[in-house]
Amino acid sequence: MACGIAEDRKVRRRVIRGLRKQVQSPTLKSKGELAEMRRAGRLEHRILERMATMAVPGVTTAEMNAVAEQMIAEAGAEPLFKGQKHAQARFPFPTALCTSVNDEVVHGIPSDRTLAPGDIVSVDCGVRLNGFCGDAAVTFAIGEIGARTRRLLEVTHAALDLAIREMRPGRWWSEIAASMQALVETAGFSVVREFVGHGIGREMHEEPKVPNYVARGRRREDFLLKPGMTLAVEPMVTMGAGGVQYKDNSGWPVVTRDGSRAAHFEHTLAVTATGVEVLTGGAEDGTETG
């Protein structure tokens, strides 16, 4: 689940002032802690694999959520998103999954809406298992989709793959974010700026914030990658010119301001001595990407 900056201007100014303060150093995880996060990540992977089989015309997002909640319960885990609160929301988030359809960017609430051929749905899932968290997201095509929509999914996924390839100790995050932004914008799409990734561990949202772009005024949010750092990296990309807003007064689903489609891919990653490990990639051991 993405970290967001509030839409309300007064709240936004307060948040930005806070971002300019010294960012708390992220907690570096031990081998034992990484092993627990790997277990949570494997559960995430199994859930999203099951969602892939369900992402077909005629299914409802509520049906997808029901299966995810059952899998989480059977694993002895808890859903991270369910019960989450934030200042703009009228009620706590009610479900285990975020299911964001077409122009919904993030935080879509599962419902009796039936997915139709040509739709896309971003499925974001978070779990806590044995006290440690995993967070991952995939955007699925429902049946046949248009060439431009297909390209949107390919580019968003490629931005995440690029980050995984380029992450290693000693690099500044802004270097990675700049490459992600360039890839997306060269393809004619826009990076969502209002929501970013985050550190993760015992809590879903830990320091630091992990943007998918670089911009003036956010330099103090930059951080140096170090072994043991665990991050939820989650590019969110839109077809249109960018800019998002809340869909309704619930304060949860976020949609593109221009009605264009959006895609979202996410992995929980651990920085290693030589590169990065994809904790939500489904590997049984500490397989690294260097």
C-alpha positions as CSV (number, residue, x, y, z in Angstrom):
1,M,0.0,0.0,0.0
2,A,1.5,3.2,-1.2
3,C,2.5,6.1,1.1
4,G,0.6,9.2,0.0
5,I,0.8,13.0,0.3
6,A,-2.6,14.6,1.2
7,E,-4.6,16.4,-1.5
8,D,-5.7,19.2,0.9
9,R,-3.4,22.1,0.4
10,K,-3.0,23.0,4.1
11,V,-2.3,19.4,5.0
12,R,0.0,19.1,2.0
13,R,2.1,22.1,3.1
14,R,2.4,20.6,6.6
15,V,3.5,17.2,5.1
16,I,6.1,18.8,2.9
17,R,7.5,20.8,5.8
18,G,7.8,17.6,7.6
19,L,9.6,15.9,4.7
20,R,12.3,18.7,4.8
21,K,13.3,17.6,8.3
22,Q,15.9,15.0,8.8
23,V,14.6,11.7,7.6
24,Q,14.8,8.9,10.1
25,S,17.4,6.3,9.3
26,P,15.8,3.1,8.2
27,T,16.3,0.0,10.4
28,L,18.7,-2.5,8.9
29,K,17.4,-6.0,9.1
30,S,19.4,-9.0,10.5
31,K,19.6,-12.4,8.8
32,G,16.9,-13.7,11.1
33,E,14.6,-10.8,10.3
34,L,15.2,-11.2,6.6
35,A,14.3,-14.9,6.9
36,E,10.9,-13.9,8.4
37,M,10.3,-11.3,5.8
38,R,11.1,-13.9,3.1
39,R,8.4,-16.2,4.6
40,A,5.9,-13.3,4.4
41,G,7.0,-12.6,0.9
42,R,6.4,-16.2,-0.2
43,L,2.9,-16.0,1.1
44,E,2.4,-12.8,-0.8
45,H,3.7,-14.5,-4.0
46,R,1.3,-17.4,-3.6
47,I,-1.7,-15.1,-3.1
48,L,-0.9,-13.0,-6.2
49,E,-0.3,-16.2,-8.2
50,R,-3.8,-17.2,-7.2
51,M,-5.2,-13.8,-8.1
52,A,-3.7,-14.2,-11.6
53,T,-5.8,-17.3,-12.2
54,M,-8.9,-15.4,-11.0
55,A,-8.3,-12.3,-13.1
56,V,-10.7,-13.2,-15.9
57,P,-13.9,-11.7,-17.3
58,G,-16.9,-12.3,-15.0
59,V,-15.1,-12.4,-11.7
60,T,-15.8,-9.7,-9.1
61,T,-13.1,-8.0,-7.1
62,A,-15.0,-9.0,-3.9
63,E,-14.6,-12.7,-5.0
64,M,-10.8,-12.1,-5.4
65,N,-10.6,-10.5,-2.0
66,A,-12.6,-13.4,-0.3
67,V,-10.0,-15.9,-1.6
68,A,-7.1,-13.7,-0.5
69,E,-8.5,-13.3,3.0
70,Q,-9.0,-17.1,3.2
71,M,-5.4,-17.8,2.2
72,I,-4.1,-15.2,4.7
73,A,-6.1,-16.7,7.5
74,E,-5.1,-20.3,6.6
75,A,-1.4,-19.3,6.7
76,G,-1.8,-17.9,10.2
77,A,-1.1,-14.4,9.0
78,E,-3.0,-11.1,9.1
79,P,-4.0,-8.7,6.3
80,L,-2.0,-5.5,6.5
81,F,-4.4,-3.2,4.8
82,K,-7.6,-4.2,6.6
83,G,-8.3,-1.6,9.3
84,Q,-5.7,0.9,8.0
85,K,-6.6,4.6,8.7
86,H,-5.5,7.9,7.3
87,A,-6.5,11.5,7.8
88,Q,-8.6,11.9,4.7
89,A,-10.5,8.6,5.0
90,R,-14.0,8.4,6.4
91,F,-13.5,4.9,7.6
92,P,-10.7,2.3,8.0
93,F,-9.8,0.3,4.9
94,P,-12.3,-2.6,4.9
95,T,-10.5,-5.4,3.0
96,A,-7.3,-7.4,2.6
97,L,-6.8,-6.4,-1.0
98,C,-6.7,-3.1,-2.8
99,T,-8.3,-3.7,-6.2
100,S,-7.9,-0.7,-8.5
101,V,-9.7,-0.9,-11.9
102,N,-8.8,1.1,-15.1
103,D,-8.5,4.7,-14.0
104,E,-8.1,3.8,-10.3
105,V,-4.5,4.2,-9.3
106,V,-4.4,2.8,-5.8
107,H,-6.6,1.9,-2.8
108,G,-9.5,0.6,-4.8
109,I,-12.0,-1.2,-2.5
110,P,-13.2,-4.7,-3.6
111,S,-16.9,-4.8,-4.5
112,D,-19.5,-6.6,-6.5
113,R,-18.1,-4.9,-9.7
114,T,-17.7,-7.5,-12.4
115,L,-14.5,-7.3,-14.4
116,A,-15.1,-7.2,-18.1
117,P,-12.9,-8.0,-21.2
118,G,-10.6,-5.0,-21.8
119,D,-10.4,-4.0,-18.1
120,I,-7.2,-3.9,-16.1
121,V,-7.1,-4.4,-12.4
122,S,-4.2,-3.6,-10.0
123,V,-4.2,-6.0,-7.1
124,D,-2.2,-4.9,-4.1
125,C,-1.8,-7.2,-1.1
126,G,0.0,-6.8,2.2
127,V,0.4,-9.4,5.0
128,R,2.0,-9.7,8.4
129,L,3.4,-13.2,9.2
130,N,5.2,-13.9,12.5
131,G,5.5,-10.2,13.1
132,F,7.0,-9.2,9.7
133,C,5.4,-7.7,6.7
134,G,5.3,-8.2,2.9
135,D,3.8,-5.9,0.3
136,A,3.4,-6.5,-3.4
137,A,1.2,-5.6,-6.3
138,V,0.5,-6.7,-9.9
139,T,-1.7,-5.2,-12.6
140,F,-3.6,-7.9,-14.5
141,A,-5.2,-7.6,-18.0
142,I,-8.7,-9.0,-18.1
143,G,-9.1,-10.8,-21.4
144,E,-7.8,-8.9,-24.5
145,I,-6.7,-5.3,-24.0
146,G,-5.7,-2.6,-26.4
147,A,-2.1,-2.1,-27.6
148,R,-1.7,1.1,-25.7
149,T,-2.9,-0.4,-22.4
150,R,-0.7,-3.4,-22.9
151,R,2.3,-1.0,-23.4
152,L,1.3,0.7,-20.1
153,L,1.6,-2.5,-18.2
154,E,4.8,-3.5,-19.9
155,V,6.5,-0.1,-19.1
156,T,5.3,0.0,-15.5
157,H,6.6,-3.6,-14.9
158,A,9.9,-2.6,-16.7
159,A,10.3,0.3,-14.3
160,L,10.2,-2.1,-11.4
161,D,12.6,-4.5,-13.1
162,L,15.0,-1.6,-13.8
163,A,15.0,-0.7,-10.1
164,I,15.8,-4.3,-9.1
165,R,18.6,-4.5,-11.6
166,E,20.2,-1.2,-10.6
167,M,19.9,-1.4,-6.8
168,R,23.1,-2.2,-4.9
169,P,24.9,-0.9,-1.8
170,G,26.5,2.5,-2.2
171,R,24.1,4.0,-4.7
172,W,21.8,6.9,-3.9
173,W,18.1,6.1,-4.4
174,S,17.7,9.2,-6.5
175,E,19.9,7.6,-9.2
176,I,17.5,4.7,-9.4
177,A,14.4,6.9,-9.3
178,A,15.8,9.0,-12.1
179,S,16.3,6.0,-14.3
180,M,12.7,4.8,-13.6
181,Q,11.3,8.2,-14.4
182,A,13.2,8.4,-17.6
183,L,12.1,5.0,-18.8
184,V,8.4,5.9,-18.1
185,E,8.5,9.3,-19.6
186,T,10.4,8.3,-22.7
187,A,7.6,5.8,-23.4
188,G,5.1,8.6,-23.3
189,F,3.6,7.9,-19.9
190,S,3.6,9.7,-16.5
191,V,4.9,8.7,-13.1
192,V,2.4,9.3,-10.2
193,R,4.0,11.8,-7.8
194,E,1.4,11.9,-5.1
195,F,2.1,8.3,-3.9
196,V,5.4,6.6,-3.3
197,G,6.9,3.5,-2.0
198,H,8.3,3.0,1.6
199,G,10.5,1.2,3.9
200,I,9.0,-2.0,5.4
201,G,9.7,-4.5,8.1
202,R,7.8,-5.0,11.4
203,E,5.6,-2.2,10.2
204,M,4.1,-1.8,6.7
205,H,5.2,1.9,6.5
206,E,8.7,2.5,7.7
207,E,11.4,5.1,6.8
208,P,12.4,6.0,4.2
209,K,9.9,7.1,1.6
210,V,10.8,5.7,-1.8
211,P,9.7,7.9,-4.7
212,N,9.7,6.7,-8.4
213,Y,10.9,10.1,-9.7
214,V,13.3,13.0,-8.8
215,A,12.3,16.6,-8.3
216,R,13.5,19.8,-6.7
217,G,12.5,20.2,-3.1
218,R,12.7,16.5,-2.4
219,R,16.5,16.0,-2.3
220,R,16.5,15.6,1.5
221,E,14.4,12.5,1.1
222,D,17.3,10.9,-0.7
223,F,19.1,8.0,0.9
224,L,22.1,5.7,0.4
225,L,21.3,2.0,-0.2
226,K,22.9,-0.2,2.5
227,P,22.8,-4.0,3.1
228,G,19.9,-5.0,5.3
229,M,17.7,-2.2,4.1
230,T,14.2,-3.4,3.1
231,L,12.0,-1.4,0.7
232,A,8.6,-1.7,-0.9
233,V,9.3,-0.3,-4.4
234,E,6.1,0.4,-6.3
235,P,6.0,2.4,-9.6
236,M,2.6,3.7,-10.4
237,V,2.2,5.0,-14.0
238,T,-0.6,6.7,-15.9
239,M,-1.4,6.9,-19.6
240,G,-2.3,10.6,-19.3
241,A,-0.5,13.8,-18.2
242,G,-0.4,12.8,-14.5
243,G,-2.2,14.1,-11.5
244,V,-4.6,12.1,-9.2
245,Q,-7.6,12.8,-7.0
246,Y,-9.8,10.9,-4.7
247,K,-12.6,9.1,-6.5
248,D,-15.3,9.9,-3.8
249,N,-15.6,11.3,-0.3
250,S,-14.6,8.0,1.3
251,G,-11.0,9.1,1.0
252,W,-9.8,5.7,-0.3
253,P,-9.9,5.0,-4.1
254,V,-7.5,7.3,-6.0
255,V,-8.1,7.9,-9.7
256,T,-6.4,9.8,-12.4
257,R,-7.6,13.3,-12.8
258,D,-7.9,13.0,-16.5
259,G,-9.7,9.6,-16.5
260,S,-6.7,7.8,-18.1
261,R,-5.7,4.3,-17.1
262,A,-3.1,3.5,-14.5
263,A,-0.9,0.5,-13.7
264,H,0.9,-0.5,-10.5
265,F,3.6,-3.1,-9.8
266,E,5.4,-3.6,-6.5
267,H,7.9,-5.9,-4.8
268,T,9.3,-6.0,-1.3
269,L,13.1,-5.9,-1.8
270,A,16.1,-6.4,0.5
271,V,19.4,-4.7,-0.3
272,T,22.2,-7.3,0.0
273,A,26.0,-7.1,0.0
274,T,26.1,-7.4,-3.8
275,G,22.7,-6.3,-5.1
276,V,19.1,-7.0,-4.1
277,E,16.8,-9.9,-3.1
278,V,13.2,-9.9,-4.2
279,L,11.5,-11.0,-1.0
280,T,8.1,-11.3,-2.6
281,G,9.4,-13.2,-5.7
282,G,8.6,-16.6,-4.4
283,A,12.1,-18.0,-4.0
284,E,12.6,-20.5,-1.2
285,D,16.1,-19.2,-0.4
286,G,17.9,-15.9,-0.4
287,T,18.3,-15.7,-4.2
288,E,19.9,-12.4,-5.2
289,T,19.8,-10.2,-8.3
290,G,23.1,-8.5,-8.6
